[in-house]
């Protein structure tokens, strides 16, 4: 039954070719118009809430071009470290040649990733804290609290762990941002990545993650 219907349809259009071509032209025209009206938005931050409370955050996102980042994953399962270094060198050279001018700031290895993360949050600390956090800051800049914090900072610098904490203490001897970093550490989940020798892998080390920035907007 279905076969006979298809045959009748084919015979109909074959005998009336002008109808077939006219219908095909109409379909292509409609599809072309629809595609031209599509707006592709790949900016994940467009799904976040809007409002005055997020104004500074979105301003920061825009200034730092964080909404215009590429994350590239390369399968490296059961690949030795020496081979990974060779692979990334070949990949970098290939990217530079094949997409020259389209992307920049290709970052494959991050030898000081922990310091980079700390510096990033420390430099932009006022943007990430809520209004309520300023109440705790007021408590930490009282005269007695300042004296206690400085004594505590000196003791930490002279302790065996002082070498590790030196940068944090010198940047913030009053521990104004300490509660923020404690909350950040508690709420941040790094279980899905593994960092070795500056390379950022998936937790199972099957994929290597590389970041880059396109020279065009992705929105």
C-alpha positions, -999 to +999 in steps of 0.1 A: +000+000+000+027+024+010+048+014-021+019+022-044+014+056-028+051+065-033+049+053-069+018+075-076+036+104-060+067+099-081+047+096-113+027+127-104+059+149-099+075+133-129+046+142-152+045+177-136+082+187-132+073+224-129+053+216-098+082+196-083+107+224-089+084+250-077+077+231-044+114+225-039+122+262-044+096+271-019+109+247+007+145+259+002+134+295+005+115+289+038+144+269+053+169+296+042+148+323+059+145+303+091+182+296+093+190+333+087+168+342+117+186+317+140+207+332+168+234+309+181+244+317+217+272+296+232+277+318+262+269+297+293+267+329+314+235+339+296+217+312+317+227+328+350+204+350+370+201+387+362+198+416+385+217+442+405+232+416+428+250+401+399+260+434+382+296+434+395+301+397+387+289+401+351+310+432+347+340+412+358+332+383+335+330+407+306+363+425+314+382+393+319+367+377+288+358+346+309+327+340+288+348+338+257+370+308+265+376+275+248+384+242+266+400+216+244+403+180+256+429+156+241+426+118+247+459+107+264+449+074+280+479+053+289+503+079+274+537+084+291+546+119+304+573+123+278+549+114+250+524+139+264+549+167+262+557+157+226+520+155+218+513+189+232+542+204+213+529+189+180+493+201+189+505+236+196+524+238+164+495+224+144+471+249+160+494+278+153+495+268+116+460+257+109+440+283+128+465+312+127+449+344+139+417+327+151+427+319+186+453+330+211+465+325+246+468+288+242+476+274+277+488+237+278+508+235+310+503+254+342+534+249+364+521+273+391+484+265+389+478+267+426+494+302+428+474+313+398+441+302+414+450+320+446+461+352+429+430+352+407+406+351+437+428+374+459+430+401+432+393+399+426+382+393+462+358+423+464+338+410+434+332+376+448+321+384+484+285+392+494+274+423+512+271+404+545+308+396+544+317+432+551+303+427+586+331+402+593+356+426+578+345+454+602+351+430+631+386+422+618+397+458+616+390+466+652+420+477+672+422+446+695+415+422+666+442+438+645+468+433+673+457+396+678+459+390+640+494+404+637+507+384+665+491+353+650+506+361+616+541+365+631+538+332+648+528+315+616+556+330+596+581+317+622+566+282+623+578+253+601+548+258+578+556+295+574+573+290+541+541+275+526+519+302+541+542+331+535+525+346+504+491+343+519+501+359+553+520+387+537+492+395+513+466+394+541+482+397+576+448+406+591+432+374+577+404+394+561+400+369+533+406+337+553+369+329+559+363+335+521+390+310+511+378+284+537+343+286+523+357+284+487+377+253+495+347+237+512+323+244+483+346+238+454+348+203+439+381+194+423+374+157+423+368+157+386+403+169+377+439+158+384+469+181+382+504+167+376+535+187+367+513+215+356+491+194+333+454+194+340+438+160+334+404+144+339+401+125+372+408+092+353+437+108+334+422+098+301+419+134+289+442+164+290+426+198+292+439+228+273+425+263+273+425+290+246+408+322+238+392+329+204+397+362+186+360+364+180+329+365+201+310+333+207+276+349+213 
